[in-house]
Amino acid sequence: MMQIYLVGGAVRDTLLNIPMKDRDWVVVGSTPEDLIDLGYSQVGADFPVFLHPKSKEEYALARTERKSGGGYQGFNCDFNPDITLEEDLLRRDLTINAMAQDSSGTIYDPYNGKKDIELKILRHVSVAFAEDPLRVLRVARFAARFAHLGFTIAHETIELMRTIANSGELNLLTPERVWLETERALGESQPWVYFQALRDCGALAVIFPEIDRLFGIPQPEKHHPEIDCGIHTLMVLEQASKLTTDISTRWASLLHDLGKGLTKESILPSHHGHEQSGEKLVIRVNKRLKTPSEFKDLSRLVCMYHTHIHRAFELKPSTIVTLFNNIDLWRKPERLQKILIACKADSRGRTGFEEVEYSQVEYITELADACLEITAKQFIEQGIVGKEIGEAMARERVEVIARAKKIRKALE
């Protein structure tokens, strides 16, 4: 007899008393033909998933999986009607995701998910967890999602994740899947936990070697009491997450110091020129993961110009105009605030500097607004034509900034 259960995240989130994002259902004791006869429409090529004729929610036949190859796609699925609910739940990643609820509200919890919710533990359901390398990233993402509730990853699960990281299986993940999990993690309340969890199990060195390389590299203690470049990087992401929910800005904040991983040992703890060396790494990471254009552009610009922003009060008017040109302020003015937020996060992502004032944001914003008010029209009305219009606008921008700097200095 066909039975339908609510499964996974919806049950978990109900027990956690947090809003559920979506609802998934599992159907026990049925066949594809049965569901099609009831008006469900089939989607998915690897195993039968059906859309409810009215709600359009996903209903999957109960199934088991057997490892048949490398990566996260190397599985044979069995979805015959004799498969039980317990067998279906056994193939899931974490105990807190391996619960089900029937139409009367009864919860089925064969693998102690409720207890792990009480203990605030992310624990794998079975050793079959190690068969799917994507689960390393998923668990790290869940750690980022639930860290604010006090959840941590079970020691034995970390060890299993480390086994996967050492197996070479992570190299079989497609860039698209790695980015999808990372993008989702960046949108969580504590995204830095995702990268820390990956480092804890050795996966960061495989998936994000450019970030992993930063750990253990020193910076001047005077400006960076935390000293370690890797620790600073995660602190910056933490500060960015407090300042904005925009994930492209969070991503740019994370990658801003990649160049410090290439600093010659002979000049440490100084990192002169890390902006230029870092640009190549940022481009490489974004190309490898096939990130969206805005992520590519923003992270490269933050890497290149974050020290310019930090030194804004020292820069000459002409240098500030050049900065505005390089970040394409005139065509994409909205991008400036993202860059400034990332720079503010960089300033605050240091031990003891978490609440430091960062007046560069207001200063650069005022200068940019003043420059954006300068238009070609006022010069055309003066009879200026051709390329001389652009030259006149550039001169006026420099003069506007120079006047603003004088006023500011007089008020100090």
TORDREN-384000 format. One record per residue (C-alpha): chain; x, y, z; residue in one letter. Coordinates in Angstrom, 2 decimals. Layout:
N
+-------+---------+---------+---------+-----+
! chain !       X !       Y !       Z ! res !
+-------+---------+---------+---------+-----+
!     A !       X !       Y !       Z !   a !
...
+-------+---------+---------+---------+-----+
END
This chain:
412
+-------+---------+---------+---------+-----+
! chain !       X !       Y !       Z ! res !
+-------+---------+---------+---------+-----+
!     A !    0.00 !    0.00 !    0.00 !   m !
!     A !    1.33 !    3.42 !   -0.96 !   m !
!     A !    2.41 !    5.65 !    1.95 !   q !
!     A !    3.64 !    9.23 !    1.74 !   i !
!     A !    5.96 !   10.91 !    4.23 !   y !
!     A !    7.35 !   14.40 !    4.66 !   l !
!     A !   11.13 !   13.98 !    4.90 !   v !
!     A !   14.43 !   15.70 !    5.43 !   g !
!     A !   14.84 !   19.39 !    6.04 !   g !
!     A !   11.17 !   20.14 !    6.57 !   a !
!     A !   10.99 !   17.74 !    9.53 !   v !
!     A !   14.32 !   18.95 !   10.89 !   r !
!     A !   13.37 !   22.63 !   10.68 !   d !
!     A !   10.01 !   21.99 !   12.32 !   t !
!     A !   11.77 !   20.39 !   15.29 !   l !
!     A !   14.23 !   23.28 !   15.38 !   l !
!     A !   11.28 !   25.70 !   15.32 !   n !
!     A !   12.70 !   27.63 !   12.37 !   i !
!     A !   10.99 !   28.42 !    9.04 !   p !
!     A !   11.26 !   25.58 !    6.56 !   m !
!     A !   12.62 !   26.52 !    3.13 !   k !
!     A !   10.85 !   23.79 !    1.17 !   d !
!     A !    9.11 !   20.47 !    1.58 !   r !
!     A !   10.21 !   17.14 !    0.15 !   d !
!     A !    8.21 !   13.95 !    0.18 !   w !
!     A !    9.05 !   10.27 !   -0.13 !   v !
!     A !    6.61 !    7.68 !   -1.44 !   v !
!     A !    6.86 !    4.12 !   -0.09 !   v !
!     A !    5.24 !    1.09 !   -1.71 !   g !
!     A !    4.58 !    2.59 !   -5.11 !   s !
!     A !    5.82 !    2.63 !   -8.71 !   t !
!     A !    6.31 !    5.35 !  -11.32 !   p !
!     A !    3.23 !    4.10 !  -13.12 !   e !
!     A !    1.11 !    4.48 !   -9.98 !   d !
!     A !    2.10 !    8.14 !   -9.57 !   l !
!     A !    1.66 !    8.98 !  -13.23 !   i !
!     A !   -1.83 !    7.46 !  -13.10 !   d !
!     A !   -2.57 !    9.81 !  -10.18 !   l !
!     A !   -1.59 !   12.86 !  -12.26 !   g !
!     A !    1.99 !   13.36 !  -11.06 !   y !
!     A !    4.52 !   14.42 !  -13.68 !   s !
!     A !    7.96 !   12.81 !  -13.74 !   q !
!     A !   11.18 !   14.85 !  -13.71 !   v !
!     A !   14.80 !   13.82 !  -13.23 !   g !
!     A !   16.74 !   11.31 !  -15.28 !   a !
!     A !   18.82 !    9.50 !  -12.63 !   d !
!     A !   15.93 !    8.38 !  -10.45 !   f !
!     A !   12.19 !    9.01 !  -10.48 !   p !
!     A !   11.11 !   12.29 !   -8.93 !   v !
!     A !    7.56 !   13.48 !   -9.46 !   f !
!     A !    5.82 !   16.82 !   -9.19 !   l !
!     A !    2.49 !   16.89 !   -7.38 !   h !
!     A !   -0.31 !   17.82 !   -9.83 !   p !
!     A !   -1.42 !   20.76 !   -7.68 !   k !
!     A !    1.31 !   21.84 !   -5.25 !   s !
!     A !    4.17 !   21.03 !   -7.68 !   k !
!     A !    6.20 !   19.86 !   -4.68 !   e !
!     A !    8.69 !   17.06 !   -5.26 !   e !
!     A !    7.78 !   13.47 !   -4.45 !   y !
!     A !   10.49 !   10.81 !   -4.76 !   a !
!     A !   10.05 !    7.08 !   -4.67 !   l !
!     A !   11.79 !    5.44 !   -1.73 !   a !
!     A !   15.15 !    4.19 !   -2.94 !   r !
!     A !   18.50 !    2.70 !   -2.01 !   t !
!     A !   21.83 !    3.61 !   -3.55 !   e !
!     A !   24.90 !    1.49 !   -4.25 !   r !
!     A !   28.30 !    2.94 !   -5.14 !   k !
!     A !   29.22 !    2.02 !   -8.71 !   s !
!     A !   31.85 !    4.56 !   -9.70 !   g !
!     A !   33.79 !    7.67 !   -8.73 !   g !
!     A !   32.42 !   11.04 !   -7.69 !   g !
!     A !   28.96 !   11.96 !   -6.51 !   y !
!     A !   27.18 !   10.61 !   -9.61 !   q !
!     A !   28.62 !    7.09 !   -9.47 !   g !
!     A !   25.61 !    5.35 !   -7.93 !   f !
!     A !   23.09 !    2.70 !   -8.92 !   n !
!     A !   19.63 !    3.45 !   -7.57 !   c !
!     A !   17.00 !    0.88 !   -6.70 !   d !
!     A !   13.46 !    2.20 !   -6.29 !   f !
!     A !   11.35 !   -0.96 !   -6.25 !   n !
!     A !    8.13 !   -0.79 !   -4.17 !   p !
!     A !    9.47 !   -3.15 !   -1.49 !   d !
!     A !   12.02 !   -0.62 !   -0.22 !   i !
!     A !   11.13 !    0.53 !    3.29 !   t !
!     A !   11.14 !    4.00 !    4.78 !   l !
!     A !   14.05 !    3.02 !    7.04 !   e !
!     A !   16.10 !    1.89 !    4.04 !   e !
!     A !   15.44 !    5.16 !    2.25 !   d !
!     A !   16.38 !    7.26 !    5.30 !   l !
!     A !   19.58 !    5.23 !    5.77 !   l !
!     A !   21.06 !    6.61 !    2.53 !   r !
!     A !   20.76 !   10.24 !    3.73 !   r !
!     A !   23.72 !   12.31 !    4.87 !   d !
!     A !   23.06 !   13.46 !    8.47 !   l !
!     A !   20.87 !   12.04 !   11.20 !   t !
!     A !   19.04 !   15.35 !   11.55 !   i !
!     A !   18.09 !   15.02 !    7.86 !   n !
!     A !   17.04 !   11.36 !    8.18 !   a !
!     A !   13.64 !   11.76 !    9.81 !   m !
!     A !   10.15 !   11.47 !    8.34 !   a !
!     A !    6.64 !   12.50 !    9.31 !   q !
!     A !    3.37 !   10.92 !    8.21 !   d !
!     A !    0.04 !   12.60 !    7.57 !   s !
!     A !   -1.02 !   12.23 !   11.22 !   s !
!     A !    2.08 !   14.05 !   12.46 !   g !
!     A !    3.91 !   10.98 !   13.75 !   t !
!     A !    7.67 !   11.35 !   13.38 !   i !
!     A !    9.82 !    8.38 !   12.35 !   y !
!     A !   13.36 !    8.70 !   13.62 !   d !
!     A !   15.27 !    5.41 !   13.14 !   p !
!     A !   18.73 !    7.00 !   13.36 !   y !
!     A !   18.31 !    9.30 !   16.40 !   n !
!     A !   18.05 !   12.62 !   14.60 !   g !
!     A !   15.97 !   14.11 !   17.42 !   k !
!     A !   18.68 !   13.30 !   19.93 !   k !
!     A !   21.34 !   14.92 !   17.75 !   d !
!     A !   19.16 !   18.03 !   17.45 !   i !
!     A !   19.06 !   18.16 !   21.24 !   e !
!     A !   22.83 !   17.63 !   21.38 !   l !
!     A !   23.32 !   20.13 !   18.52 !   k !
!     A !   25.48 !   17.66 !   16.63 !   i !
!     A !   25.85 !   17.16 !   12.88 !   l !
!     A !   26.48 !   13.39 !   12.60 !   r !
!     A !   26.54 !   11.10 !    9.56 !   h !
!     A !   23.88 !    8.41 !    9.35 !   v !
!     A !   26.10 !    5.54 !    8.22 !   s !
!     A !   29.53 !    4.75 !    6.77 !   v !
!     A !   27.89 !    5.01 !    3.34 !   a !
!     A !   28.34 !    8.75 !    3.87 !   f !
!     A !   31.92 !    8.30 !    2.59 !   a !
!     A !   30.67 !    7.14 !   -0.81 !   e !
!     A !   29.57 !   10.65 !   -1.84 !   d !
!     A !   32.32 !   13.34 !   -1.83 !   p !
!     A !   29.78 !   16.13 !   -2.24 !   l !
!     A !   28.66 !   15.44 !    1.33 !   r !
!     A !   31.89 !   16.99 !    2.63 !   v !
!     A !   30.75 !   20.33 !    1.26 !   l !
!     A !   27.15 !   19.80 !    2.32 !   r !
!     A !   28.07 !   19.10 !    5.94 !   v !
!     A !   30.34 !   22.16 !    5.97 !   a !
!     A !   27.43 !   24.19 !    4.63 !   r !
!     A !   25.07 !   22.85 !    7.30 !   f !
!     A !   27.71 !   23.76 !    9.88 !   a !
!     A !   27.60 !   27.33 !    8.57 !   a !
!     A !   23.80 !   27.35 !    8.55 !   r !
!     A !   23.33 !   26.10 !   12.10 !   f !
!     A !   26.43 !   27.47 !   13.84 !   a !
!     A !   24.39 !   30.31 !   15.32 !   h !
!     A !   22.26 !   27.69 !   17.07 !   l !
!     A !   25.35 !   26.07 !   18.57 !   g !
!     A !   25.67 !   23.09 !   16.21 !   f !
!     A !   29.06 !   21.49 !   15.63 !   t !
!     A !   30.22 !   18.55 !   13.52 !   i !
!     A !   30.68 !   15.24 !   15.32 !   a !
!     A !   34.30 !   14.15 !   15.67 !   h !
!     A !   33.67 !   10.87 !   13.87 !   e !
!     A !   32.02 !   12.73 !   11.00 !   t !
!     A !   35.01 !   15.07 !   10.67 !   i !
!     A !   37.22 !   11.98 !   10.51 !   e !
!     A !   35.06 !   10.50 !    7.76 !   l !
!     A !   35.21 !   13.80 !    5.86 !   m !
!     A !   39.00 !   13.70 !    6.23 !   r !
!     A !   39.05 !   10.20 !    4.77 !   t !
!     A !   37.14 !   11.49 !    1.74 !   i !
!     A !   39.46 !   14.50 !    1.40 !   a !
!     A !   42.48 !   12.19 !    1.42 !   n !
!     A !   40.95 !    9.76 !   -1.08 !   s !
!     A !   41.12 !   12.01 !   -4.12 !   g !
!     A !   37.34 !   11.82 !   -4.60 !   e !
!     A !   36.91 !   15.57 !   -4.09 !   l !
!     A !   38.81 !   16.11 !   -7.33 !   n !
!     A !   35.94 !   14.41 !   -9.16 !   l !
!     A !   33.43 !   17.09 !   -8.14 !   l !
!     A !   32.48 !   19.37 !  -11.00 !   t !
!     A !   33.24 !   23.11 !  -10.62 !   p !
!     A !   29.52 !   23.82 !  -10.90 !   e !
!     A !   28.65 !   21.66 !   -7.89 !   r !
!     A !   31.52 !   23.05 !   -5.82 !   v !
!     A !   30.39 !   26.58 !   -6.60 !   w !
!     A !   26.72 !   25.81 !   -5.93 !   l !
!     A !   27.50 !   24.56 !   -2.42 !   e !
!     A !   29.90 !   27.45 !   -1.81 !   t !
!     A !   27.43 !   30.03 !   -3.07 !   e !
!     A !   24.78 !   28.63 !   -0.75 !   r !
!     A !   27.24 !   28.64 !    2.14 !   a !
!     A !   28.08 !   32.30 !    1.49 !   l !
!     A !   24.41 !   33.08 !    2.00 !   g !
!     A !   24.27 !   31.44 !    5.43 !   e !
!     A !   24.40 !   33.42 !    8.66 !   s !
!     A !   27.99 !   32.35 !    9.46 !   q !
!     A !   29.65 !   31.50 !    6.12 !   p !
!     A !   33.17 !   31.53 !    7.52 !   w !
!     A !   32.29 !   28.34 !    9.40 !   v !
!     A !   31.97 !   26.58 !    6.00 !   y !
!     A !   35.59 !   27.30 !    5.13 !   f !
!     A !   36.81 !   26.50 !    8.63 !   q !
!     A !   35.00 !   23.15 !    8.53 !   a !
!     A !   36.59 !   22.35 !    5.19 !   l !
!     A !   39.98 !   23.17 !    6.64 !   r !
!     A !   39.36 !   21.06 !    9.73 !   d !
!     A !   38.96 !   17.96 !    7.57 !   c !
!     A !   41.68 !   18.77 !    5.03 !   g !
!     A !   39.26 !   19.54 !    2.20 !   a !
!     A !   40.14 !   23.24 !    1.94 !   l !
!     A !   43.60 !   22.37 !    0.61 !   a !
!     A !   41.97 !   20.34 !   -2.16 !   v !
!     A !   39.11 !   22.63 !   -3.14 !   i !
!     A !   40.49 !   26.06 !   -2.24 !   f !
!     A !   44.29 !   25.67 !   -2.09 !   p !
!     A !   44.76 !   29.42 !   -2.56 !   e !
!     A !   42.87 !   30.07 !    0.70 !   i !
!     A !   44.37 !   27.15 !    2.58 !   d !
!     A !   47.87 !   28.40 !    1.75 !   r !
!     A !   47.26 !   31.58 !    3.77 !   l !
!     A !   47.18 !   29.73 !    7.08 !   f !
!     A !   50.49 !   29.90 !    8.91 !   g !
!     A !   51.74 !   32.94 !    6.99 !   i !
!     A !   52.52 !   35.89 !    9.32 !   p !
!     A !   51.64 !   39.56 !    9.05 !   q !
!     A !   52.99 !   42.51 !   11.07 !   p !
!     A !   51.61 !   42.14 !   14.59 !   e !
!     A !   51.25 !   45.92 !   14.97 !   k !
!     A !   48.50 !   46.04 !   12.34 !   h !
!     A !   47.39 !   42.41 !   12.62 !   h !
!     A !   47.38 !   41.17 !   16.22 !   p !
!     A !   45.94 !   37.88 !   14.95 !   e !
!     A !   49.15 !   37.59 !   12.85 !   i !
!     A !   48.03 !   34.61 !   10.76 !   d !
!     A !   46.82 !   35.51 !    7.23 !   c !
!     A !   44.36 !   32.63 !    7.13 !   g !
!     A !   42.78 !   33.60 !   10.44 !   i !
!     A !   42.55 !   37.19 !    9.22 !   h !
!     A !   40.83 !   36.03 !    6.02 !   t !
!     A !   38.06 !   34.23 !    7.89 !   l !
!     A !   37.72 !   37.18 !   10.29 !   m !
!     A !   37.20 !   39.47 !    7.30 !   v !
!     A !   34.48 !   37.18 !    5.94 !   l !
!     A !   32.86 !   37.25 !    9.37 !   e !
!     A !   32.86 !   41.05 !    9.41 !   q !
!     A !   31.56 !   41.21 !    5.84 !   a !
!     A !   28.71 !   38.92 !    6.86 !   s !
!     A !   27.77 !   41.34 !    9.61 !   k !
!     A !   27.83 !   44.28 !    7.20 !   l !
!     A !   25.94 !   42.81 !    4.24 !   t !
!     A !   23.88 !   39.87 !    3.01 !   t !
!     A !   25.22 !   40.37 !   -0.52 !   d !
!     A !   27.15 !   37.20 !   -1.31 !   i !
!     A !   29.29 !   38.74 !   -4.06 !   s !
!     A !   30.66 !   41.18 !   -1.47 !   t !
!     A !   31.25 !   38.34 !    0.97 !   r !
!     A !   33.09 !   36.41 !   -1.74 !   w !
!     A !   35.26 !   39.42 !   -2.62 !   a !
!     A !   36.08 !   39.90 !    1.06 !   s !
!     A !   37.21 !   36.29 !    1.31 !   l !
!     A !   39.57 !   36.51 !   -1.67 !   l !
!     A !   41.02 !   39.99 !   -1.06 !   h !
!     A !   44.38 !   38.82 !    0.38 !   d !
!     A !   45.14 !   35.74 !   -1.71 !   l !
!     A !   48.39 !   37.34 !   -2.85 !   g !
!     A !   49.83 !   37.03 !    0.65 !   k !
!     A !   50.11 !   33.32 !    0.00 !   g !
!     A !   52.77 !   34.08 !   -2.62 !   l !
!     A !   54.90 !   36.48 !   -0.56 !   t !
!     A !   58.59 !   35.57 !   -0.56 !   k !
!     A !   59.71 !   34.32 !    2.82 !   e !
!     A !   62.62 !   36.76 !    2.79 !   s !
!     A !   60.35 !   39.81 !    3.17 !   i !
!     A !   57.86 !   38.38 !    5.68 !   l !
!     A !   55.92 !   39.54 !    7.63 !   p !
!     A !   55.66 !   42.39 !    5.08 !   s !
!     A !   53.50 !   41.73 !    2.02 !   h !
!     A !   54.49 !   44.45 !   -0.41 !   h !
!     A !   52.83 !   43.96 !   -3.80 !   g !
!     A !   50.33 !   41.35 !   -2.64 !   h !
!     A !   47.54 !   43.17 !   -4.47 !   e !
!     A !   49.13 !   42.58 !   -7.88 !   q !
!     A !   50.15 !   38.97 !   -7.20 !   s !
!     A !   46.74 !   38.30 !   -5.68 !   g !
!     A !   44.89 !   39.48 !   -8.77 !   e !
!     A !   46.17 !   36.50 !  -10.77 !   k !
!     A !   45.04 !   34.08 !   -8.07 !   l !
!     A !   41.59 !   35.68 !   -7.82 !   v !
!     A !   41.18 !   35.39 !  -11.58 !   i !
!     A !   42.30 !   31.75 !  -11.42 !   r !
!     A !   39.89 !   30.80 !   -8.62 !   v !
!     A !   36.94 !   32.44 !  -10.34 !   n !
!     A !   37.78 !   30.83 !  -13.66 !   k !
!     A !   38.12 !   27.40 !  -12.08 !   r !
!     A !   34.78 !   27.63 !  -10.27 !   l !
!     A !   33.01 !   29.38 !  -13.16 !   k !
!     A !   31.63 !   32.05 !  -10.87 !   t !
!     A !   29.18 !   34.71 !  -12.16 !   p !
!     A !   30.66 !   37.82 !  -13.82 !   s !
!     A !   29.81 !   40.14 !  -10.93 !   e !
!     A !   31.67 !   37.85 !   -8.52 !   f !
!     A !   34.68 !   37.75 !  -10.84 !   k !
!     A !   34.82 !   41.51 !  -11.33 !   d !
!     A !   34.12 !   42.53 !   -7.75 !   l !
!     A !   36.62 !   40.14 !   -6.16 !   s !
!     A !   39.36 !   41.19 !   -8.58 !   r !
!     A !   38.77 !   44.89 !   -7.91 !   l !
!     A !   38.70 !   44.47 !   -4.13 !   v !
!     A !   41.94 !   42.51 !   -4.31 !   c !
!     A !   43.59 !   45.18 !   -6.46 !   m !
!     A !   42.39 !   48.31 !   -4.69 !   y !
!     A !   41.62 !   47.56 !   -1.03 !   h !
!     A !   44.87 !   49.18 !    0.10 !   t !
!     A !   44.07 !   52.23 !   -2.03 !   h !
!     A !   40.79 !   52.59 !   -0.16 !   i !
!     A !   42.53 !   52.14 !    3.20 !   h !
!     A !   44.90 !   55.00 !    2.25 !   r !
!     A !   42.15 !   57.17 !    0.76 !   a !
!     A !   42.97 !   60.25 !    2.82 !   f !
!     A !   46.57 !   60.17 !    1.59 !   e !
!     A !   45.80 !   59.77 !   -2.12 !   l !
!     A !   46.19 !   62.62 !   -4.58 !   k !
!     A !   43.02 !   63.82 !   -6.33 !   p !
!     A !   44.30 !   62.48 !   -9.65 !   s !
!     A !   44.93 !   59.06 !   -8.08 !   t !
!     A !   41.38 !   58.94 !   -6.74 !   i !
!     A !   40.03 !   59.76 !  -10.19 !   v !
!     A !   42.16 !   56.98 !  -11.64 !   t !
!     A !   40.74 !   54.64 !   -9.00 !   l !
!     A !   37.21 !   55.63 !  -10.00 !   f !
!     A !   38.10 !   54.99 !  -13.63 !   n !
!     A !   39.53 !   51.56 !  -12.87 !   n !
!     A !   36.49 !   50.38 !  -10.94 !   i !
!     A !   34.22 !   51.75 !  -13.72 !   d !
!     A !   32.38 !   54.09 !  -11.37 !   l !
!     A !   30.84 !   56.02 !  -14.26 !   w !
!     A !   28.97 !   53.01 !  -15.69 !   r !
!     A !   28.54 !   50.94 !  -12.52 !   k !
!     A !   28.25 !   53.35 !   -9.57 !   p !
!     A !   26.44 !   50.75 !   -7.45 !   e !
!     A !   29.60 !   48.62 !   -7.38 !   r !
!     A !   31.48 !   51.19 !   -5.28 !   l !
!     A !   29.49 !   50.50 !   -2.11 !   q !
!     A !   30.23 !   46.78 !   -2.37 !   k !
!     A !   33.94 !   47.53 !   -2.66 !   i !
!     A !   33.79 !   49.88 !    0.31 !   l !
!     A !   31.95 !   47.35 !    2.47 !   i !
!     A !   34.58 !   44.72 !    1.67 !   a !
!     A !   37.32 !   47.20 !    2.62 !   c !
!     A !   35.54 !   48.05 !    5.86 !   k !
!     A !   35.32 !   44.33 !    6.62 !   a !
!     A !   39.05 !   44.02 !    5.93 !   d !
!     A !   39.78 !   46.82 !    8.40 !   s !
!     A !   37.55 !   45.27 !   11.06 !   r !
!     A !   38.66 !   41.69 !   10.45 !   g !
!     A !   41.54 !   42.00 !   12.91 !   r !
!     A !   41.78 !   41.09 !   16.57 !   t !
!     A !   40.79 !   44.12 !   18.62 !   g !
!     A !   39.66 !   46.15 !   15.59 !   f !
!     A !   36.18 !   44.65 !   15.22 !   e !
!     A !   34.42 !   47.94 !   16.05 !   e !
!     A !   36.97 !   50.35 !   14.56 !   v !
!     A !   35.66 !   53.43 !   12.76 !   e !
!     A !   36.19 !   53.34 !    9.02 !   y !
!     A !   35.46 !   56.83 !    7.74 !   s !
!     A !   36.94 !   56.03 !    4.33 !   q !
!     A !   33.48 !   54.81 !    3.35 !   v !
!     A !   31.84 !   58.19 !    3.85 !   e !
!     A !   34.81 !   60.06 !    2.40 !   y !
!     A !   35.07 !   58.06 !   -0.84 !   i !
!     A !   31.27 !   58.05 !   -1.21 !   t !
!     A !   31.14 !   61.85 !   -0.97 !   e !
!     A !   33.91 !   62.24 !   -3.56 !   l !
!     A !   32.24 !   59.75 !   -5.89 !   a !
!     A !   28.87 !   61.48 !   -5.61 !   d !
!     A !   30.49 !   64.84 !   -6.38 !   a !
!     A !   32.23 !   63.41 !   -9.42 !   c !
!     A !   29.08 !   61.72 !  -10.67 !   l !
!     A !   27.34 !   65.08 !  -10.78 !   e !
!     A !   29.78 !   66.22 !  -13.46 !   i !
!     A !   28.23 !   65.52 !  -16.87 !   t !
!     A !   29.19 !   66.04 !  -20.48 !   a !
!     A !   26.27 !   68.41 !  -20.99 !   k !
!     A !   27.84 !   71.29 !  -19.08 !   q !
!     A !   30.94 !   71.16 !  -21.29 !   f !
!     A !   29.02 !   70.76 !  -24.53 !   i !
!     A !   27.15 !   73.95 !  -23.61 !   e !
!     A !   30.53 !   75.66 !  -23.36 !   q !
!     A !   31.28 !   74.67 !  -26.96 !   g !
!     A !   33.71 !   71.87 !  -26.11 !   i !
!     A !   33.56 !   68.97 !  -28.57 !   v !
!     A !   35.03 !   65.53 !  -29.26 !   g !
!     A !   37.59 !   63.89 !  -27.02 !   k !
!     A !   38.15 !   67.24 !  -25.31 !   e !
!     A !   34.85 !   66.70 !  -23.48 !   i !
!     A !   36.26 !   63.66 !  -21.66 !   g !
!     A !   39.48 !   65.50 !  -20.89 !   e !
!     A !   37.54 !   68.46 !  -19.48 !   a !
!     A !   35.41 !   66.15 !  -17.33 !   m !
!     A !   38.54 !   64.43 !  -15.98 !   a !
!     A !   40.09 !   67.79 !  -15.04 !   r !
!     A !   36.90 !   68.90 !  -13.34 !   e !
!     A !   36.74 !   65.69 !  -11.34 !   r !
!     A !   40.29 !   66.25 !  -10.10 !   v !
!     A !   39.44 !   69.83 !   -9.14 !   e !
!     A !   36.26 !   68.81 !   -7.33 !   v !
!     A !   38.20 !   66.26 !   -5.28 !   i !
!     A !   40.99 !   68.76 !   -4.57 !   a !
!     A !   38.45 !   71.27 !   -3.23 !   r !
!     A !   36.83 !   68.60 !   -1.07 !   a !
!     A !   40.22 !   67.62 !    0.38 !   k !
!     A !   40.99 !   71.27 !    1.23 !   k !
!     A !   37.65 !   71.67 !    2.98 !   i !
!     A !   38.18 !   68.48 !    4.93 !   r !
!     A !   41.69 !   69.52 !    5.96 !   k !
!     A !   40.42 !   72.93 !    7.10 !   a !
!     A !   37.81 !   71.25 !    9.30 !   l !
!     A !   40.30 !   68.95 !   11.00 !   e !
+-------+---------+---------+---------+-----+
END
